[in-house]
Amino acid sequence: MAPTTPSTASERAPNGWPRTRLQGFKAGERQALTEVYREHVDEVALLLRHGFSFESAGRHHRFVGYQSGFELQDVLHETFRRAFEPRARESYDGIRPYGPYVKTIARNLVLRSFRAREVLFPVDDGASASTGGAPVVVDEGPTPERAVHDRQVQELVAAFLAGLDEEDRRLIALRFEQGLSQRDAADAMSLGRQRVRTREKQLR
Protein backbone atom coordinates (compact mmCIF):
# COMPACT_ATOMS: atom_id res chain seq x y z
CA MET A 1 0.00 0.00 0.00
CA ALA A 2 1.37 3.40 -0.95
CA PRO A 3 2.01 5.77 1.97
CA THR A 4 -0.38 8.62 2.55
CA THR A 5 0.66 11.75 0.63
CA PRO A 6 1.90 14.49 3.00
CA SER A 7 -0.85 17.02 3.65
CA THR A 8 -0.86 20.69 4.47
CA ALA A 9 -2.60 21.91 7.62
CA SER A 10 -5.70 22.86 5.62
CA GLU A 11 -5.95 19.29 4.32
CA ARG A 12 -5.94 17.76 7.78
CA ALA A 13 -8.86 17.06 10.09
CA PRO A 14 -8.75 18.41 13.68
CA ASN A 15 -7.58 15.01 14.96
CA GLY A 16 -4.49 15.23 12.74
CA TRP A 17 -5.58 12.76 10.08
CA PRO A 18 -5.59 13.73 6.41
CA ARG A 19 -9.17 14.68 5.58
CA THR A 20 -9.21 12.04 2.87
CA ARG A 21 -8.48 9.40 5.52
CA LEU A 22 -11.27 10.65 7.77
CA GLN A 23 -13.72 10.61 4.88
CA GLY A 24 -12.59 7.15 3.83
CA PHE A 25 -12.78 5.91 7.42
CA LYS A 26 -16.37 7.06 7.82
CA ALA A 27 -17.21 5.44 4.48
CA GLY A 28 -15.59 2.17 5.54
CA GLU A 29 -12.95 2.20 2.79
CA ARG A 30 -10.42 -0.58 3.20
CA GLN A 31 -7.31 1.57 2.73
CA ALA A 32 -8.43 4.09 5.35
CA LEU A 33 -9.29 1.34 7.84
CA THR A 34 -5.90 -0.29 7.25
CA GLU A 35 -4.10 3.03 7.87
CA VAL A 36 -6.03 3.63 11.09
CA TYR A 37 -5.36 0.08 12.29
CA ARG A 38 -1.63 0.35 11.60
CA GLU A 39 -1.38 3.72 13.32
CA HIS A 40 -3.10 2.69 16.55
CA VAL A 41 -2.69 -1.08 17.01
CA ASP A 42 0.62 -0.74 18.91
CA GLU A 43 -0.70 1.60 21.61
CA VAL A 44 -3.81 -0.52 22.19
CA ALA A 45 -1.71 -3.69 22.41
CA LEU A 46 0.58 -2.04 24.98
CA LEU A 47 -2.42 -0.98 27.08
CA LEU A 48 -3.74 -4.54 27.09
CA ARG A 49 -0.30 -5.96 27.88
CA HIS A 50 0.66 -3.58 30.70
CA GLY A 51 -2.78 -2.89 32.21
CA PHE A 52 -4.34 0.14 33.88
CA SER A 53 -5.89 1.28 37.17
CA PHE A 54 -9.57 1.98 37.79
CA GLU A 55 -12.08 2.45 40.61
CA SER A 56 -15.13 0.32 41.33
CA ALA A 57 -17.52 0.58 44.29
CA GLY A 58 -15.16 2.98 46.02
CA ARG A 59 -12.17 0.65 45.81
CA HIS A 60 -9.09 1.00 43.63
CA HIS A 61 -8.21 -1.92 41.38
CA ARG A 62 -5.63 -2.60 38.75
CA PHE A 63 -5.97 -4.67 35.60
CA VAL A 64 -2.54 -6.29 35.47
CA GLY A 65 -2.59 -6.96 31.74
CA TYR A 66 -2.99 -10.11 29.68
CA GLN A 67 -0.14 -12.58 30.10
CA SER A 68 -1.44 -14.80 27.32
CA GLY A 69 -0.76 -13.63 23.78
CA PHE A 70 -3.90 -15.40 22.63
CA GLU A 71 -6.11 -13.52 25.09
CA LEU A 72 -4.47 -10.24 24.16
CA GLN A 73 -5.01 -10.85 20.45
CA ASP A 74 -8.67 -11.76 21.05
CA VAL A 75 -9.37 -8.49 22.88
CA LEU A 76 -7.26 -6.50 20.42
CA HIS A 77 -9.26 -7.94 17.55
CA GLU A 78 -12.58 -7.26 19.30
CA THR A 79 -11.51 -3.67 20.04
CA PHE A 80 -10.97 -2.84 16.39
CA ARG A 81 -14.00 -4.83 15.28
CA ARG A 82 -16.17 -2.60 17.47
CA ALA A 83 -14.27 0.55 16.50
CA PHE A 84 -14.81 -0.20 12.81
CA GLU A 85 -18.53 -0.95 13.01
CA PRO A 86 -20.59 1.49 10.88
CA ARG A 87 -22.24 3.16 13.87
CA ALA A 88 -18.89 3.72 15.61
CA ARG A 89 -17.24 5.07 12.46
CA GLU A 90 -20.10 7.40 11.62
CA SER A 91 -20.33 8.76 15.16
CA TYR A 92 -16.61 9.54 15.40
CA ASP A 93 -16.39 13.32 14.99
CA GLY A 94 -12.80 13.58 13.74
CA ILE A 95 -12.07 16.16 16.45
CA ARG A 96 -11.08 14.01 19.42
CA PRO A 97 -7.74 12.21 19.05
CA TYR A 98 -8.48 8.68 17.89
CA GLY A 99 -5.89 6.98 20.13
CA PRO A 100 -7.67 7.71 23.44
CA TYR A 101 -11.02 6.95 21.75
CA VAL A 102 -10.04 3.44 20.67
CA LYS A 103 -8.26 2.74 23.97
CA THR A 104 -11.50 3.55 25.79
CA ILE A 105 -13.16 0.79 23.77
CA ALA A 106 -10.39 -1.60 24.83
CA ARG A 107 -10.75 -0.60 28.50
CA ASN A 108 -14.51 -1.14 28.38
CA LEU A 109 -14.03 -4.62 26.95
CA VAL A 110 -11.62 -5.47 29.76
CA LEU A 111 -13.96 -4.12 32.43
CA ARG A 112 -16.81 -6.29 31.17
CA SER A 113 -14.90 -9.27 32.55
CA PHE A 114 -14.28 -7.61 35.94
CA ARG A 115 -16.64 -9.82 37.96
CA ALA A 116 -15.59 -13.07 36.32
CA ARG A 117 -11.84 -12.45 36.29
CA GLU A 118 -11.00 -11.08 39.74
CA VAL A 119 -7.48 -12.50 39.56
CA LEU A 120 -6.69 -9.94 36.88
CA PHE A 121 -8.08 -7.09 38.98
CA PRO A 122 -6.39 -7.04 42.41
CA VAL A 123 -7.21 -4.26 44.85
CA ASP A 124 -4.69 -1.45 44.36
CA ASP A 125 -4.47 0.37 47.68
CA GLY A 126 -1.83 2.76 46.37
CA ALA A 127 -3.76 3.91 43.30
CA SER A 128 -4.76 7.51 42.86
CA ALA A 129 -8.42 8.41 43.28
CA SER A 130 -8.21 10.28 40.00
CA THR A 131 -7.92 7.13 37.87
CA GLY A 132 -11.67 6.54 37.70
CA GLY A 133 -13.41 3.71 35.88
CA ALA A 134 -14.62 3.67 32.32
CA PRO A 135 -18.27 2.71 31.84
CA VAL A 136 -18.78 -0.97 31.08
CA VAL A 137 -19.92 -1.74 27.56
CA VAL A 138 -23.08 -3.84 27.33
CA ASP A 139 -22.82 -6.70 24.84
CA GLU A 140 -25.77 -6.50 22.49
CA GLY A 141 -25.12 -9.98 21.09
CA PRO A 142 -24.04 -11.07 17.62
CA THR A 143 -25.78 -9.77 14.51
CA PRO A 144 -25.21 -10.52 10.81
CA GLU A 145 -23.74 -7.02 10.40
CA ARG A 146 -21.29 -7.60 13.23
CA ALA A 147 -20.28 -10.93 11.72
CA VAL A 148 -19.47 -9.21 8.43
CA HIS A 149 -17.32 -6.56 10.11
CA ASP A 150 -15.70 -9.20 12.27
CA ARG A 151 -14.51 -10.90 9.09
CA GLN A 152 -13.39 -7.57 7.64
CA VAL A 153 -11.19 -6.83 10.64
CA GLN A 154 -9.74 -10.34 10.48
CA GLU A 155 -8.94 -9.74 6.82
CA LEU A 156 -7.29 -6.41 7.63
CA VAL A 157 -5.08 -8.01 10.28
CA ALA A 158 -4.24 -10.94 8.00
CA ALA A 159 -3.45 -8.60 5.10
CA PHE A 160 -1.23 -6.46 7.32
CA LEU A 161 0.75 -9.48 8.54
CA ALA A 162 0.92 -11.02 5.07
CA GLY A 163 2.57 -7.87 3.74
CA LEU A 164 5.45 -8.18 6.20
CA ASP A 165 8.63 -10.17 5.84
CA GLU A 166 9.47 -12.98 8.25
CA GLU A 167 11.64 -10.79 10.46
CA ASP A 168 8.91 -8.16 10.91
CA ARG A 169 6.30 -10.81 11.70
CA ARG A 170 8.60 -12.24 14.33
CA LEU A 171 9.19 -8.77 15.77
CA ILE A 172 5.42 -8.23 16.12
CA ALA A 173 5.01 -11.64 17.77
CA LEU A 174 7.80 -10.95 20.27
CA ARG A 175 6.74 -7.39 21.09
CA PHE A 176 2.95 -7.56 21.11
CA GLU A 177 2.05 -11.23 21.60
CA GLN A 178 4.79 -12.23 24.03
CA GLY A 179 5.11 -8.72 25.49
CA LEU A 180 8.91 -8.48 25.32
CA SER A 181 10.65 -5.13 25.66
CA GLN A 182 12.54 -3.72 22.68
CA ARG A 183 15.80 -4.77 24.32
CA ASP A 184 14.64 -8.36 24.93
CA ALA A 185 13.15 -8.60 21.43
CA ALA A 186 16.44 -7.36 19.97
CA ASP A 187 18.35 -10.02 21.93
CA ALA A 188 15.94 -12.76 20.82
CA MET A 189 16.37 -11.73 17.19
CA SER A 190 20.14 -11.13 17.48
CA LEU A 191 19.63 -7.55 16.32
CA GLY A 192 20.71 -4.20 17.69
CA ARG A 193 18.14 -2.35 19.77
CA GLN A 194 18.30 0.66 17.44
CA ARG A 195 17.46 -1.56 14.47
CA VAL A 196 14.46 -3.01 16.31
CA ARG A 197 13.31 0.49 17.26
CA THR A 198 13.64 1.66 13.65
CA ARG A 199 11.78 -1.34 12.22
CA GLU A 200 9.00 -0.97 14.76
CA LYS A 201 8.61 2.70 13.87
CA GLN A 202 8.43 1.83 10.16
CA LEU A 203 5.64 -0.68 10.84
CA ARG A 204 3.37 1.92 12.43
Stockholm file with secondary structure:
# STOCKHOLM 1.0

chainA/1-204         MAPTTPSTASERAPNGWPRTRLQGFKAGERQALTEVYREHVDEVALLLRHGFSFESAGRHHRFVGYQSGFELQDVLHETFRRAFEPRARESYDGIRPYGPYVKTIARNLVLRSFRAREVLFPVDDGASASTGGAPVVVDEGPTPERAVHDRQVQELVAAFLAGLDEEDRRLIALRFEQGLSQRDAADAMSLGRQRVRTREKQLR
#=GR chainA/1-204 SS CCCCCCCCGGGBCTTSSBHHHHHHHHHTCHHHHHHHHHHHHHHHHHHHHHCEEEEETTEEEEECCCCCHHHHHHHHHHHHHHHTSHHHHHHCCSSSCHHHHHHHHHHHHHHHTTTTCGGGSCBCTTCCTTSCCCCCCCCCCCCHHHHHHHHHHHHHHHHHHHTSCHHHHHHHIIIIISCCCHHHHHHHHTCCHHHHHHHHHHHC
#=GC SS_cons         CCCCCCCCGGGBCTTSSBHHHHHHHHHTCHHHHHHHHHHHHHHHHHHHHHCEEEEETTEEEEECCCCCHHHHHHHHHHHHHHHTSHHHHHHCCSSSCHHHHHHHHHHHHHHHTTTTCGGGSCBCTTCCTTSCCCCCCCCCCCCHHHHHHHHHHHHHHHHHHHTSCHHHHHHHIIIIISCCCHHHHHHHHTCCHHHHHHHHHHHC
//
